[in-house]
């Protein structure tokens, strides 16, 4: 890693590393000793710091709390068998970070600041990265508006923070999924493609209702007719239908997922037919009933490759094949793990070595 940022480092006086139970990691609840922080003021990024993880102070009038100027990214760092640490495809997350910023009228963060800020704090807390299979360090960069002013306009000041922490698998079981036909996650012309905090706040009620009905995830459908697949609550969604890998094409209602792009790249290299297009609920349910749907899974940084065990649509539940017998998703998961954990050559240059 080439250091070009002038980062002020304040180390913690008391590491929590040896107090942490790495055998019982709840996703997103354990954080390492340090975090990265920076400020945007007077048209520039400044005050680059690594500080002990902890509370931060701000005015109760900051515009992020009142008008929703807040968004985030999610990526992971992995520990290789030889002790090296890599961050998976941070350049892709940097590009999407700035796409979200533009949609929310927030400042761009140069890619070199995004990547070096993450790499620097990961390097400092590399001992927090688990060595166990299916474990990693989750990285949460986020930005929020800090102007203490109750006026509906874009803030002039912002704070950028990177939190990191060890994680295990996001999903520990095969997913029972409900196709949502009433509530809407995002509409054409909206900001569904951005990782805006507000998108997730609006999704909580329908997700809670689905959980109360016994489901693990939702598949969101289009806002107009509820006839087309968009994405799952925690990941993009992919299907193998009649031998072809099919996934909804990205649009302003769908996140352009990094794992999604990785899976599509691998599939094309393997010579598998791939279609990025509008995907109707009708064809997926018909495929489940006729046996043409041989694989279905969520693809995301947190979820990785999350197999769908059943699809429930308008009260009817269709059960799919045993995930252990699914050729494509098993192969892609094994390949992804081998690349990210350094077990095979990284021919794509996806691993950013810290």
N, C-alpha and C positions, 0 to 999 in steps of 0.2 A: 504494500500500500504506500503510495506517495503522499506524504504529509505536506499540504500547502495551506491549510487553515491554521490560523493562530488561535488555538484552543486553550483557554485557561482551565486547569484541572485542579479540583479540590477533592481529595480522597476522603472516604468515610473513615471515621475513627473506630467504627465497630462493624465488622463484616457479619452479615447474617447467613453466610454461606453454610457454615457447619450447623446452624440451627434449623436448616430447611430439610424437610422430609421429601427427598427426591423419589421415594417409592409411592408417594401419594400426591401427585401434582394435579390440581384442578386447573383446567385451562383458563388462563387469564387472571389468576388470583395470586400468583407468586411473581415477585419482581426482584431483579438483581440489585446490587448495592448502589449502582450509579445510573444517571440519566443524562442525556444531552439536552441543553436548552440554548435557544438563540432568540433574538428580538429583531423585528422589522420596524425601523423608525426612520423618518426623513428620507424615505425612498431607498433604503439599503438594509441589508442583513448585517447584524453586528452582535457583539457580546456573546461570542461562541464560548460555551462552557460545558464541562462535564462536572456534575455536582452529585453529592449523595442523593439517592432516591428519597423523596419526602414531599411534604405538602408545599404548595406554593400559594402566595397571597395575591389577591387581585380585588379590584373594586366590584361591588355588587351591581354596578351599572354597566359593566363591559358588554359590548354589543353582541358578543357570542351567545350570552345567556338570554338575550331578548329577541335577537333577530336571526339567530341560527347560522352565523358565519363560522362554521367549524366542520372539519373533515379529517380523514385519516387514511393511512395505508396499512397493509399487513404483509410482512415477509418473514423469512426464517433464516437462521444460521445453523449449520450442521458441523458436528465434530467428526473428522475422518479417523480411520484406524491409526494413521501415522501421527495423529495429534494436530494436524492442520485444521483450521477452521475456515469454512466457506459460507458466503451469503449467496442465496440462489437468485439470480437474475435481478439484481437491484436496479439496473438501468431501466427495466420495464416498469418497475414500481415508481421510479423517478418520473418517467413520462406520464404515467397515470396520475401521480400526485399533482403535477402541474395542470393536467387537464381538469381535475377537480377544482383547483385553485381558480382557474380562468372562469369556470362556470359560476363560482361563488363570489366573483369580483374580488379575489384575494391575490396577493403578489406571487409571482413565480419564484420558485426556489431553484437556483442553478443545480444541475445534475451533480456537479462535483461536490457541492455542499451537502446535498442529500446523501450521496454515497459515503463521503468521508465522515460525516457526522455519525452515521450508523456504524461504519467500520471502526471508528475510534472508540465508541462506547462498548461495542462488542469485544474488541480487543482487550479493553480494560477488564471486562467481566467474563472473559473466556472460560474461566474455571466453573462458571455457572452452567455451561452448556452440557447437558447430559450425554453420556456415551452409549446409552441403551438404544436398541433398535426402536424405531418409530417415535423417538424423542428428539427434541431440537430446542433451539431458543427462538421464541416468538419475538418479533420486532414490531413495535407500534409507533411509527412516526405520525405526528398530527399537528395541525395548525388551527389556531383560533384567534378571533378578533379581540382586541383589548382596549379599544377606545371607551372611556367611561362617559358615554354620552347617549341619552335616550332620543335618538333621531334615526329615522329609517333611511340610512345610506351606508355605503361601504365604509368600514373603519379605515383609519390611516395608520394604525399600529397593530402588530400581530406578534404572537409568540409561537415558536416552533419547538416541539419537544419530541424526544425519542425515548420511549420506555422499552425495556427488554426484560425477558424472564423465561425460565425453563418451562417446557410444556411436554405433555404426553399426547396421545391421540385425542383429537377433538370429538370424534364419534367412536364409541366402543362397541357398536352393534350395527347390524344391517337395518336400514332405515324403512320405516313405514311412513309413506308420504301421501299427503292429501293435495289434490289439485284444487286451488283456490279459485272460485268462480264468482265471488261477491266483492271482497275487498281488493283494493288495487295498491300495488307497490309504487308504480311509476306510470306516468302518462306521456304520450308523444309531446315533445316540446318542453318537458320537465327536466329534472336533473337525475334521472335514474342511473345514468352512466357515471355519475360522480359518487365518490364514497363519502357523501355528505352525512353528518350525524343525524340530520332530520329524516333521511330515508329510513334509517333503522328505528328511530322513535315511532314513526308511523306504522311500521311493520309489527310492532310488539303486540298489539291487541289481537290481530288475526292469528299470529303465531301462538299466543296464549290460548285462544279458543281451540286451535288445532291440537295443542298439547292436552287440553282438558278432554278432548275426544279420543286421545290415545295415540296421536300421530307424533312423529319425531321432527318432521319438516313439512314445509309447504312447497308446492310448485306454483309460482305466480303466473298468471295469464295476462293477456293484453287488456288494457283498461276499457277499450271500446266494446268489444264483443265477448271477451273471455273465451275465445276460441283457440288462441295460440299460446304455446309454451314460451315463457320468458326465462326465468331462472329460479333456482331454489333459494330458500331463505339464507343459506350460508355458503352458497357455491353456485357456479354455473352448472347447467345440467346437460348431460350427453347421453345419447342412445345409440345402440347398434341395432339397426332395423334392416332385416333382409340382407345382412352382410355389409352394410354401409354405416360408417360413423356419421351421425347426424346431430347437429346442435344448432340452436337458434343463432342467427346472424346478429352481430352486435349492432345496436342502434341506440338512440338516446334514452331508451328505457332499460338497457342491459349493460352490466359491467363487462368491460373488456378484460377478462381474467388472465393473469399470468400463467396459472396452471392450465387453463383452457387453451391458451396459445401453445404451451409446451406439449400438451397431449395431441393437438392437431398437427404440430410439426412432426412428432414421432410417427403418428399414424400415416402421414403422407410419405415419410421416408420408408416405411414398411410396405408401401404399395397398397395400402387399404383405401378404398373409395371413401371420400370425405365430402359432406355437404354442409355448408353454412347457409341457412335459409330460414324462412318462416316455417315453423314446425307446428302442425295442428294437433290439438289434444285428441281429435277423432282418430288420426292415423296411429298415434301412440297407443291408445286404448285398444284399437283394432289389432295392432301388432301384438299386444300383450295377450289378447284372447286367442289369436290364431297361431301363436308361437313364433311369429316373425321377429318379435322384439326379444333379442337374445341377451341384451345387456343394457343396463341403465345405471348411471352413477352421477354423483356430484363431483365437480372438480374445482378445488379452491386451495388457497395457501393453508388455511386452518384445517379444512376438511380433508385435504389431499385427494385421495380417490375414495369416495364414500358410496358403497353399493346401496342401491335401492332394492328393497325386498318386495314391496308391494306399492301399487298406485290406487288411490281411492278417488273416484270421480262420480259426482252426483249420487253419493251413497253406495256405489258399487265398488268393491275392492277386488283388484286383479293382482294375483300373486305371480311373481317372476321366478326364474330358475335360481338354483342355489348359487350364490356369488362365487363360491370356491370352484365351480365348474365353468365359469365364464372366462373364455380364452382372452379376450381383448383387455378388459380392465385388470385382470391378474397380470398380464404381460406388461401393461403400461405402469402399473404400480411398482412392480419389481424393477423395471428399467429406471423409473424416476428415483427410487430409493438408491439404486446402484450409482447413479450419477451424483445425487446430492450428498451421499455419504462417502464419495470418493472411491468406490469399489471398482469402477471402470473408468476408462479414459473419458474426459469431458471434451468430446470433439466439437461441441457447439460453443464452448467458451461461456457456459452459463454460470459456472461457479466463480464468484469473486473471492479470491483468497485473501484473508485478513492477515 
